[in-house]
Amino acid sequence: MRRRNLTWTIGGSALILAGIVAMLDAVMLGSSLRPVLTVIAELAWAVGVTVFAVGRTRYESIVARRPLGLVTMLIVAWWHVVARIVFDVMTPNGGFATPDSIPSMYVVLGYLDLLIPLAAGTIATVQIARTRIVPSPWRWAPLWVLGLSVLVGVMTQGMYATIALPQQAVADIATLLGALSSLASTIGLGVLALILSERGRAQSVHIFRSGHP
C-alpha cells in the first residue's frame, strides 16, 4: 500500500465523523442545532471523499488522479454543499427568484439532485474498481454501497405507491432504510478505510533478523 496509510486514515475518519453527525442530526428533531449539524455532516463527507480522490500524491489517490475518476469523485463530494448554496441564493429572501418560480425551481433542482450525483457516483465507483488501488474485493465496496442506496430509493418510492399502510408507518420505514443506507456510505466505508489502512501499515513493517555469527 506504499504510503497510503495517512490518506486513508484521514479520509476514513472524515466519513465516520459525517455518519456520526448525521445520526445526531436525525435524532435532534426540532433542535436549533440541526442546520449546523447538517452542514457539518455534509462538509465532513465532502472532505473525506476529496481526500480519497486527491490523496497526498497520485499514488495515494484511489482513482490514481485519473481525470474521469477525479472529477466525478469531486462532484460526489461537493454536489450537496454547492446545491444547498445555490438554492439558498435563489430563494426570495435575499435571492433572485420570485415566489411564483419556487415550485418550478423545486422540480428542476429535484431532478438534478437525483440524476447528477447518481451518474457521477456510478462513474466514480466503477473507476475506483478499475484502478485497482484498493485491494480486492474491497475495491467494489463503493459500488455495493451505491447499489444499496439506489435499491433503498426504489423501495421507498415503491412503498409510498403500493403498500397499504398508514402514511406515518411508511415514512418511518423509509426513514429507517435511508438511515441504513447513509450509515453504509459514511461509517461503513470509513471503518473499512481504517481497517485497510491498518492492514497496509502492518504489511509495511520490516522484520529484521539477526544474522548467524
Long-range contacts (C-beta under 8 A, 24 or more apart in sequence): 1-135, 1-196, 1-197, 1-199, 1-200, 1-201, 1-203, 1-204, 2-59, 2-60, 2-200, 2-204, 3-56, 3-57, 3-59, 3-60, 4-55, 4-59, 4-60, 4-133, 4-197, 4-200, 5-197, 5-198, 5-200, 5-201, 5-204, 6-56, 7-51, 7-52, 7-55, 7-56, 7-60, 7-61, 8-52, 8-193, 8-194, 8-196, 8-197, 8-200, 9-193, 9-194, 9-197, 10-48, 10-51, 11-48, 11-49, 11-51, 11-52, 11-190, 11-193, 12-48, 12-189, 12-190, 12-191, 12-192, 12-193, 12-194, 12-197, 13-48, 13-190, 13-194, 14-44, 14-45, 14-47, 14-48, 14-51, 14-190, 15-44, 15-45, 15-48, 15-49, 15-185, 15-186, 15-187, 15-189, 15-190, 15-193, 16-186, 16-187, 16-190, 16-191, 16-194, 17-44, 17-48, 17-190, 18-42, 18-44, 18-45, 18-48, 18-186, 18-190, 19-182, 19-183, 19-185, 19-186, 19-187, 19-188, 19-190, 20-187, 22-182, 22-186, 23-179, 23-183, 26-175, 26-179, 39-84, 42-80, 42-81, 42-84, 43-81, 45-77, 45-80, 45-186, 46-77, 46-78, 46-80, 46-81, 47-77, 48-77, 48-190, 49-73, 49-74, 49-76, 49-77, 50-74, 50-77, 50-78, 52-193, 53-77, 59-133, 61-133, 62-128, 62-131, 62-133, 62-134, 63-124, 63-127, 63-128, 63-131, 63-133, 64-131, 64-133, 66-127, 66-131, 68-123, 68-127, 69-123, 69-124, 69-127, 69-128, 69-131, 72-120, 72-121, 72-123, 72-124, 72-127, 73-120, 73-124, 73-127, 75-116, 75-117, 75-120, 75-124, 76-117, 76-120, 76-121, 76-124, 79-113, 79-116, 79-117, 79-120, 80-113, 80-117, 83-109, 83-112, 83-113, 118-150, 121-146, 122-146, 134-196, 135-196, 138-192, 138-196, 141-189, 141-192, 142-189, 145-181, 145-184, 145-185, 145-188, 145-189, 146-185, 148-180, 148-181, 148-184, 149-181, 149-184, 149-185, 152-177, 152-178, 152-180, 152-181
